[in-house]
Amino acid sequence: MDKASVIHMPGVIDTTKKVGIKADSSDQFSVITISVSQLVLVSEDSSPDYITLSRPDIRLLAGYYNDMKLSRIISNQNGVSRRQANTLIASGKVAVDGSDCRDPAREVTAFQSVIQQGRIIQAGATAHYLMMNKPAGILSATRDPVHRTVIDLIESPVTDLHIAGRLDRASTGLVILTNDGLWSRRLTEPGLKKPKVYWVSTSMPISPETAERFNEGIWFEYEQLQTSPAELDVLSDHSARITLYEGRYHQIKRMFHAVGNRVTALHRESMGIITLDKTLQPGSHRPLTTDEIRSVTGETAPA
């Protein structure tokens, strides 16, 4: 398979030739290479993850970033032109989530229903949001021919789940799984600067200047960039809590390496305000609460 360079910009999939996803660091993917049948992901804390893709997988990834305009949905499903679809919508013959919609440009998610004159055009998928306490030795991947993955730990797997913020196989703690790509992008979008908190242990004592170096940013030669300021709370000679506002390949390990130390254990405690449930045993999971989901979208609870 062809090798790909690291890409940090949004993009789409082209299934006509070599399939390629161009993602930004908001998804924790430094990544990315896709052939028609195989995807390679390199995340902030993990080694390359080779995933075999089915055609449904490719279709899912193709829509990962973008909702679809209502006119396009009507056009695709009815086999009519975009202009004809616009006319149908403007005449009040289409409803989205039970309400008439006359705006052809309205963005519709995969989780919304679309009805045209009593005919179901799109039923609306069910959105799933799960929190897992990932144990060591489990891959942050949806499938793997050799190693167990986080999906394997779900008793009744929900289809089309992906991981919002992956962890290295040896790392533990909070992993979020969802089938809502827009929501997961909001959770991991660097520009929103949602904090991610990790507990870390090191092989050598943490030097007094480490916190200052992390706050100033560490130069990464490969990417030719300086990391954003990170907060370090030293808990003991060999342990600390670190807060990041971005996610780069093996970032925490590389930062400690830059100050002459080595990470021996890494455990993620929270992402944004979503904090790992202390009652979850390693390998267990639970649905996110309504408040946890809304913390990402910015919605408020109804009065």
Secondary structure, DSSP 4 states (H G I P E B T S, - for coil): --------S------SSS------GGGTB---EE-SSEEEE-BSS---EEEEPPHHHHHHHHTSS--EEHHHHHHHHHT--HHHHHHHHHTT-EEETTEE---TT-EE-TTS-EEETTEEEE--PPP-EEEEEEPTT-BSSS--SSS-BTGGG-SSPPTT-EEES---TT-EEEEEEES-HHHHHHHH-GGGT--EEEEEEESSPPPTTHHHHHHH--EETTTTEEPPP-EEEEEETTEEEEEESS--TTHHHHHHHHTT--EEEEEEEEETTEE--TTPPTT-EEEPPHHHHHHHHT-----
